[in-house]
Amino acid sequence: MKRQGARDSQIVNNLFSLATIVIVTSVLIVYVKYIAPDTTIKKNQEFQKLPCQDNIYSYEKVFKQKLLNKAITALQKAYYKVEGSYIKSLNKKSNIESIVSIDELSTMYENAIGIKAKKNISKFLKIDYHIIENDKNNTMKAASLMTSFKANDIEIFKFYIDIKFLYKEEIKNKIKCTIEVFKHKLSF
């Protein structure tokens, strides 16, 4: 039934406007639901922790994703160097050196990577680590391990993890966890 006072052209125009709205809405729904990439999955995966990070504080930061992907490839081809140091306790007696040496720590990194580093290379990934002895009487941690992955002195990735007990096996497990987390970042 025709509205009184409305012209036929106005009715047809309104029908075409309604049809256009329905078509545009349908296209948007199909695009969002089936075609557009799902960003929520990527965000959830990015913050997903590995099993080795359970029940212990850890922190990770990616600085340059493109360089990170290249760094992981360099690591897999054994183009890396490992350097490290201690940060000893100031307020209590330090005993970190008697537990593990810097050479042993570097060897633990090489073992966790699984490939011995190549010698005499000009371009490489630098793995710079610091084992930080706890300065306070804290029952939650005895030390921390901070590892930076750098290319040409540009920091690419940093990982920090607490160590509950100062035993070689515990330190070895935290180093292994560090390398696993680093390699896991390739998938993003």
Solvent accessible surface area in square Angstrom, and as a share of the most:
residue,aa,sasa,rsa
1,M,245,1.09
2,K,124,0.52
3,R,169,0.62
4,Q,181,0.81
5,G,79,0.76
6,A,9,0.07
7,R,173,0.63
8,D,92,0.48
9,S,75,0.48
10,Q,86,0.38
11,I,59,0.30
12,V,75,0.43
13,N,94,0.48
14,N,95,0.48
15,L,110,0.55
16,F,136,0.57
17,S,56,0.36
18,L,106,0.52
19,A,45,0.35
20,T,77,0.45
21,I,110,0.56
22,V,85,0.49
23,I,109,0.55
24,V,79,0.45
25,T,65,0.38
26,S,55,0.35
27,V,95,0.54
28,L,102,0.51
29,I,102,0.52
30,V,76,0.44
31,Y,103,0.39
32,V,104,0.60
33,K,141,0.60
34,Y,162,0.61
35,I,116,0.59
36,A,32,0.25
37,P,113,0.71
38,D,83,0.43
39,T,84,0.49
40,T,84,0.49
41,I,95,0.48
42,K,105,0.44
43,K,126,0.53
44,N,110,0.57
45,Q,84,0.37
46,E,72,0.32
47,F,156,0.65
48,Q,108,0.48
49,K,106,0.45
50,L,31,0.15
51,P,113,0.71
52,C,41,0.25
53,Q,5,0.02
54,D,86,0.44
55,N,138,0.71
56,I,24,0.12
57,Y,128,0.49
58,S,8,0.05
59,Y,100,0.38
60,E,50,0.23
61,K,87,0.37
62,V,52,0.30
63,F,86,0.36
64,K,99,0.42
65,Q,62,0.27
66,K,169,0.72
67,L,52,0.26
68,L,0,0.00
69,N,52,0.26
70,K,142,0.60
71,A,6,0.05
72,I,1,0.00
73,T,60,0.35
74,A,23,0.18
75,L,0,0.00
76,Q,94,0.42
77,K,113,0.48
78,A,1,0.01
79,Y,76,0.29
80,Y,0,0.00
81,K,77,0.33
82,V,29,0.16
83,E,86,0.39
84,G,23,0.22
85,S,42,0.27
86,Y,40,0.15
87,I,82,0.42
88,K,89,0.38
89,S,10,0.06
90,L,159,0.79
91,N,124,0.63
92,K,85,0.36
93,K,178,0.75
94,S,38,0.24
95,N,72,0.37
96,I,1,0.00
97,E,98,0.44
98,S,96,0.62
99,I,38,0.19
100,V,1,0.01
101,S,46,0.30
102,I,52,0.26
103,D,112,0.58
104,E,63,0.28
105,L,0,0.00
106,S,25,0.16
107,T,70,0.41
108,M,22,0.10
109,Y,0,0.00
110,E,39,0.17
111,N,101,0.52
112,A,27,0.21
113,I,10,0.05
114,G,60,0.57
115,I,71,0.36
116,K,144,0.61
117,A,13,0.10
118,K,95,0.40
119,K,146,0.62
120,N,156,0.80
121,I,31,0.16
122,S,109,0.70
123,K,163,0.69
124,F,66,0.28
125,L,1,0.01
126,K,51,0.22
127,I,0,0.00
128,D,25,0.13
129,Y,0,0.00
130,H,48,0.21
131,I,0,0.00
132,I,45,0.23
133,E,8,0.04
134,N,16,0.08
135,D,43,0.22
136,K,151,0.64
137,N,143,0.73
138,N,65,0.33
139,T,135,0.79
140,M,142,0.63
141,K,47,0.20
142,A,28,0.21
143,A,0,0.00
144,S,3,0.02
145,L,0,0.00
146,M,50,0.22
147,T,0,0.00
148,S,11,0.07
149,F,0,0.00
150,K,48,0.20
151,A,24,0.18
152,N,126,0.64
153,D,124,0.64
154,I,79,0.40
155,E,47,0.21
156,I,0,0.00
157,F,0,0.00
158,K,52,0.22
159,F,0,0.00
160,Y,47,0.18
161,I,0,0.00
162,D,15,0.08
163,I,0,0.00
164,K,77,0.33
165,F,113,0.47
166,L,26,0.13
167,Y,141,0.54
168,K,93,0.39
169,E,105,0.47
170,E,35,0.16
171,I,0,0.00
172,K,96,0.41
173,N,77,0.39
174,K,24,0.10
175,I,1,0.00
176,K,110,0.47
177,C,2,0.01
178,T,0,0.00
179,I,3,0.01
180,E,68,0.31
181,V,2,0.01
182,F,0,0.00
183,K,71,0.30
184,H,57,0.25
185,K,8,0.03
186,L,77,0.39
187,S,85,0.55
188,F,40,0.17
